[in-house]
Amino acid sequence: MFLVIAFGFLTFSSVHSQLHPLFWWTIIFNFLQFVVTIIPVTYPRWMGGYSGYKSNGLQLLRILRGQN
């Protein structure tokens, strides 16, 4: 989420720059990545190396509930 805020600041401070589209797409990508990883799930078997691991959202939810 930090990158979304940082690139948001860069995007709005460089409105007429050629880098503006790059900053904008970086914001979109990082926000979507945040949304996907904050969903509380245990990754399924078909996800290969992530199989059985808990998403960041599930880890955060368990910490907030006190269930390590």
N, C-alpha and C positions, 0 to 999 in steps of 0.2 A: 504494500500500500504506500510505502515511502516513495517508491519510484513513480507511482501515479501522481503523487503530489509534486515531486521534484520536476518531472517532465511537464506537468500542468503549468507550473510556474514558468518554465522555459518556453513553453508553447505560447502563452499569453504575453510574454515579454518580447518575443521575436515574431510578431504578427506578419511582417512583410519579408521574412527571411526564407531562403530556399530550404532551410531545415525544418520549417513549420510542419510539412506533411510527415516527416520522419518522427518528430516529437509527438504528433497527434496519434500516429499508428502505434508508437511505443506505449502511450497512455492506454489505448484500447487493449493491446495485448496484455499488458501487466494487470489491468483491471479484470479482464476475463480469467487470467491465471489465478488471481486472488479469489474470485468467485468460485471457481472450480475446486480449489484446494480447501476452501473454508467449509464445504459441504461435509458433514460428519459421516464418513463411510469407512469400511474396511475394504481395501482394494481386492477385487476378485482374482481368481486364478489366471484368467486370460490376460492380465496386465503384466505378465512376465515377472521381472525383477521386483515389482512392487507388490506382488501377490502376498496377501496376508498382513501387509502393513496397514497402519491406521493413517487416515488423512490428517492434515494439520487441524482441520475443524473438529474431528473426533478427539484428537489429543487435547485440544483446548477445552472441549466440552467436558471431558473426563477430569481435567485439572480443576475446572470451575465447580464441578460437582463433588470433588474430593475423592474421586475413584481412580487412583493411579493404577 
